[in-house]
Amino acid sequence: MLHSEILDIRRWKTEAIEKCEVMVYTKIFLKFPNKFWPCGPGKEFFIYAHERRGYYTFWHHMENAYPGSNILVVTLTNDESKRVESQSDEETMKEAMVVLRDMYGPEIPDATDILVPRWWNNRFQRCSYSNYPMISNNQVINDIKAPVGRIFFTGEHTSERFNGYVHGGHLAGIETGKTVLEERRKDERQNDKQNQNFLLEPLLALTLTQADAVSSLHKCDVPAQLYLSGKLGIPEAIL
Ligand SMILES: Cc1cc2nc3c(=O)[nH]c(=O)nc-3n(C[C@H](O)[C@H](O)[C@H](O)COP(=O)(O)OP(=O)(O)OC[C@H]3O[C@@H](n4cnc5c(N)ncnc54)[C@H](O)[C@@H]3O)c2cc1C
């Protein structure tokens, strides 16, 4: 890549990336020896109100998806996600149990297992998905998805309509794939054109009669130079 292109990335591309906010969305799974929560129609989700915003607020059970699994899921976001990612799973389990006992009473059993995904600390993720600011303009997303030289950018964050979603990533991948193919085809057409000229060069060389004119040049350069300077046309050379 050219040095100027690298500088280019540093400027408008990184500025756009910095303007695109990202979200951390954490679903914590807790397994229990038995169910103690209500199930049935209209009873899949429950909400806990704590004075601290976002503190183990959204809960749901997995009975509908995995009957008999005895699993509860609690969803945390952003600051709370980052906080629990930085502590041990045991501490997180203790916090969650205090919340559950507040809701369902002190008799409920302890969780036997916990899964805490770490989307923020995963170096290949660093977040869960993009979350463009409410007041944003098309220029930001255009700059985020614009290629820099031969480097192309894709993913849910480059989808104008569906950023943040799986189908956004899927559609953006298809769109970028098509663009890459189109660029390759352009390159191939360009190369074909150059190859045609290259194939003609030996033929053009055969038509040269002025030995002096070629003495200072590489033999292959001569016909190309004559052709490019308009002194010799392709039909003449072929004849
Ligand atoms: C907890 C959670 C819940 C979600 N819920 C929903 C939902 O209900 N509905 C919905 O539509 N969307 C949901 N999403 C968002 C959805 O998962 C993303 O929008 C989607 O996965 C983005 O797809 P992507 O291909 O753009 O990026 P990703 O799926 O992030 O794929 C990028 C890939 O690149 C890899 N990678 C990164 N860096 C490198 C590197 N240097 N070298 C090699 N590989 C690298 C990563 O490991 C990853 O596999 C959720 C996301 C999370 C985290």
PDBQT file of the ligand as one rigid body, heavy atoms in Angstrom, charges set to zero:
ROOT
HETATM    1  C1  LIG A 301     -24.995 -11.368  22.901  1.00  0.00    +0.000 C 
HETATM    2  C2  LIG A 301     -25.382 -10.921  21.534  1.00  0.00    +0.000 A 
HETATM    3  C3  LIG A 301     -26.696 -11.007  21.144  1.00  0.00    +0.000 A 
HETATM    4  C4  LIG A 301     -27.093 -10.623  19.878  1.00  0.00    +0.000 A 
HETATM    5  N1  LIG A 301     -28.383 -10.760  19.517  1.00  0.00    +0.000 NA
HETATM    6  C5  LIG A 301     -28.751 -10.517  18.256  1.00  0.00    +0.000 A 
HETATM    7  C6  LIG A 301     -30.086 -10.780  17.835  1.00  0.00    +0.000 A 
HETATM    8  O1  LIG A 301     -30.933 -11.234  18.604  1.00  0.00    +0.000 OA
HETATM    9  N2  LIG A 301     -30.410 -10.528  16.542  1.00  0.00    +0.000 N 
HETATM   10  C7  LIG A 301     -29.504 -10.035  15.647  1.00  0.00    +0.000 A 
HETATM   11  O2  LIG A 301     -29.848  -9.860  14.477  1.00  0.00    +0.000 OA
HETATM   12  N3  LIG A 301     -28.232  -9.751  16.026  1.00  0.00    +0.000 NA
HETATM   13  C8  LIG A 301     -27.834  -9.994  17.308  1.00  0.00    +0.000 A 
HETATM   14  N4  LIG A 301     -26.545  -9.747  17.689  1.00  0.00    +0.000 N 
HETATM   15  C9  LIG A 301     -25.638  -9.061  16.752  1.00  0.00    +0.000 C 
HETATM   16  C10 LIG A 301     -25.048 -10.012  15.742  1.00  0.00    +0.000 C 
HETATM   17  O3  LIG A 301     -24.479 -11.117  16.399  1.00  0.00    +0.000 OA
HETATM   18  C11 LIG A 301     -23.971  -9.224  14.966  1.00  0.00    +0.000 C 
HETATM   19  O4  LIG A 301     -24.560  -8.083  14.382  1.00  0.00    +0.000 OA
HETATM   20  C12 LIG A 301     -23.378 -10.090  13.855  1.00  0.00    +0.000 C 
HETATM   21  O5  LIG A 301     -22.767 -11.247  14.398  1.00  0.00    +0.000 OA
HETATM   22  C13 LIG A 301     -22.339  -9.297  13.096  1.00  0.00    +0.000 C 
HETATM   23  O6  LIG A 301     -21.810 -10.114  12.083  1.00  0.00    +0.000 OA
HETATM   24  P1  LIG A 301     -20.440  -9.744  11.391  1.00  0.00    +0.000 P 
HETATM   25  O7  LIG A 301     -20.156 -10.838  10.413  1.00  0.00    +0.000 OA
HETATM   26  O8  LIG A 301     -20.492  -8.335  10.903  1.00  0.00    +0.000 OA
HETATM   27  O9  LIG A 301     -19.352  -9.734  12.566  1.00  0.00    +0.000 OA
HETATM   28  P2  LIG A 301     -18.924 -10.903  13.549  1.00  0.00    +0.000 P 
HETATM   29  O10 LIG A 301     -20.023 -11.924  13.732  1.00  0.00    +0.000 OA
HETATM   30  O11 LIG A 301     -18.415 -10.199  14.778  1.00  0.00    +0.000 OA
HETATM   31  O12 LIG A 301     -17.734 -11.610  12.756  1.00  0.00    +0.000 OA
HETATM   32  C14 LIG A 301     -16.446 -11.079  12.705  1.00  0.00    +0.000 C 
HETATM   33  C15 LIG A 301     -15.475 -12.246  12.773  1.00  0.00    +0.000 C 
HETATM   34  O13 LIG A 301     -14.160 -11.757  12.541  1.00  0.00    +0.000 OA
HETATM   35  C16 LIG A 301     -13.298 -12.417  13.426  1.00  0.00    +0.000 C 
HETATM   36  N5  LIG A 301     -12.082 -11.566  13.594  1.00  0.00    +0.000 N 
HETATM   37  C17 LIG A 301     -11.953 -10.382  14.207  1.00  0.00    +0.000 A 
HETATM   38  N6  LIG A 301     -10.704  -9.936  14.124  1.00  0.00    +0.000 NA
HETATM   39  C18 LIG A 301     -10.021 -10.842  13.431  1.00  0.00    +0.000 A 
HETATM   40  C19 LIG A 301      -8.679 -10.945  12.998  1.00  0.00    +0.000 A 
HETATM   41  N7  LIG A 301      -7.788  -9.996  13.269  1.00  0.00    +0.000 N 
HETATM   42  N8  LIG A 301      -8.325 -12.026  12.301  1.00  0.00    +0.000 NA
HETATM   43  C20 LIG A 301      -9.224 -12.992  12.000  1.00  0.00    +0.000 A 
HETATM   44  N9  LIG A 301     -10.511 -12.956  12.377  1.00  0.00    +0.000 NA
HETATM   45  C21 LIG A 301     -10.909 -11.893  13.077  1.00  0.00    +0.000 A 
HETATM   46  C22 LIG A 301     -14.093 -12.554  14.706  1.00  0.00    +0.000 C 
HETATM   47  O14 LIG A 301     -13.578 -13.583  15.536  1.00  0.00    +0.000 OA
HETATM   48  C23 LIG A 301     -15.461 -12.916  14.143  1.00  0.00    +0.000 C 
HETATM   49  O15 LIG A 301     -15.617 -14.317  13.974  1.00  0.00    +0.000 OA
HETATM   50  C24 LIG A 301     -26.123 -10.109  18.955  1.00  0.00    +0.000 A 
HETATM   51  C25 LIG A 301     -24.790 -10.033  19.337  1.00  0.00    +0.000 A 
HETATM   52  C26 LIG A 301     -24.419 -10.430  20.615  1.00  0.00    +0.000 A 
HETATM   53  C27 LIG A 301     -22.973 -10.378  21.005  1.00  0.00    +0.000 C 
ENDROOT
TORSDOF 0
